[in-house]
């Protein structure tokens, strides 16, 4: 059985895909080394080398002021940001997620590429909130970047392997790939977005 570390209580209400739109924006709190619950989290997923995670999963990167995800078109991103809570404490950030299978590529204006996450329709991360990853999946998580995310090539391989390793009946094994981008409040180059000083993998 695949177990989730943190249940995403808001996923059913706030993060299903409406009208086929495959891009969303939200304001999140990052989860990193030293935070309450961090030690038990990395022990449960057997990833002690992680120092921070950025993820689609609101069980790990909580919504600021319970804002939820706003699904939109790429032309609407800036106007949507104006309606969301502004990150103010050096730990919050704007998260933009785009389905790998959707149209468009490249980082939206002002956003930095973070990496790839995988989730089922409830937005529970199969990568960072289920596990630990064993067997043929294990080499993939050994290559996680400084945000705990995968490259596009590794995400595609994980998507292929999850049903084989976990069984097709496991809901979290049927995962979509999301390309995640981050943006801190203020200028796009604000170093609060990447306090580790490490660059994400491409």
Beta strands, then each sheet from edge to edge (+ up, - down):
strand 1: 3-4
strand 2: 23-29
strand 3: 31-32
strand 4: 52-53
strand 5: 70-71
strand 6: 92-99
strand 7: 112-119
strand 8: 130-131
strand 9: 176-183
sheet 1: 1+ 8-
sheet 2: 5+ 2- 6+ 9- 7+
sheet 3: 3+ 4-
end
